[in-house]
Amino acid sequence: MRVPVVRSGVADAAVFGVPDPEYGEAVAAHVELLPGALVTTEQVRAHVRDNVARYKAPRVVVFEDRLPREESGKPFKRRLKQRYWS
């Protein structure tokens, strides 16, 4: 079953590896939505599977009100990773 994603609902995303007991590491995506957007975890996964190899689809999807940012404006992945690796 295809679940369409409203791309305009996603403001930004940070994708990185997290510990996984089965594979050693798994893909996680922290997604910042635009105000009022309704996007589900399955919609995010379906969008990724439709655009890249299936194994690159995130096992973990977390919706954030605001992603932490570096001074340059990029998502601060190291801060997000610390939640999983510490």
Buried (B, 14 or more C-beta within 10 A) or exposed (E): EEEEBEEEBBBBBBBBBBEBEEEEEBBBBBBBBEEEBEBEBEBBBBBBBEEEEEEEBBEBBEBBEEBEBEEEEEBBBEEBBEEBEE
